[in-house]
Amino acid sequence: MKKFILIFALLFSVSIAFTGCRDEKKSPEDKIEATIDDVNDDIEEDAEALSDDVNDAIEDVEEEIEEAKEDND
């Protein structure tokens, strides 16, 4: 019985050593696709931020125009 437990423990240890968490190797195509996706995400985020900045600038100009109209009246 003791030998059975030792053999089981040894097999368990060996199986854990060879089937541990390993990163899967990615092909060059997968790496390129991931990079393209990252770049697209960055472009979308930057475009949204730029759009918000442009809208803020337009609102500021509209406020300045309104203030100038009020000053002239």
C-alpha positions in Angstrom: 0.0 0.0 0.0 2.8 2.4 0.8 4.5 1.7 -2.5 1.2 2.4 -4.3 0.9 5.8 -2.6 4.5 6.7 -3.4 4.1 5.7 -7.0 0.9 7.7 -7.3 2.6 10.7 -5.7 5.6 10.4 -8.1 3.3 10.1 -11.1 1.3 13.1 -9.9 4.4 15.2 -9.4 5.7 14.3 -12.9 2.4 15.0 -14.5 2.2 18.4 -12.8 5.7 19.3 -13.9 5.0 18.5 -17.6 1.5 19.9 -17.8 1.9 23.2 -15.9 0.6 26.5 -17.1 2.5 27.4 -20.2 1.9 30.2 -22.5 0.9 29.0 -25.9 3.2 30.0 -28.6 1.6 32.3 -31.0 2.2 32.3 -34.7 3.4 35.4 -36.4 0.0 35.9 -37.9 -1.6 35.8 -34.5 0.9 38.4 -33.2 0.3 40.7 -36.2 -3.5 40.4 -35.7 -3.2 41.2 -32.0 -1.0 44.2 -32.8 -3.5 45.5 -35.4 -6.4 45.1 -32.9 -4.4 47.1 -30.3 -3.6 49.8 -32.8 -7.3 50.0 -33.9 -8.4 50.3 -30.3 -5.9 53.1 -29.7 -7.0 54.9 -32.8 -10.7 54.7 -31.7 -9.9 56.0 -28.2 -7.8 58.8 -29.6 -10.6 59.7 -32.1 -13.2 59.8 -29.4 -11.0 62.0 -27.2 -10.3 64.3 -30.2 -14.0 64.5 -31.0 -14.7 65.5 -27.4 -12.0 68.2 -27.6 -13.4 69.6 -30.8 -16.9 69.6 -29.4 -15.7 71.5 -26.3 -13.9 74.0 -28.5 -17.1 74.6 -30.5 -19.1 75.1 -27.3 -16.5 77.6 -26.1 -16.6 79.5 -29.4 -20.4 79.6 -29.3 -20.3 80.9 -25.7 -17.9 83.6 -26.8 -20.1 84.6 -29.7 -23.2 84.8 -27.3 -21.2 87.0 -24.9 -20.0 89.2 -27.7 -23.7 89.6 -28.9 -24.8 90.5 -25.4 -22.0 93.0 -25.0 -23.0 94.7 -28.3 -26.7 94.9 -27.3 
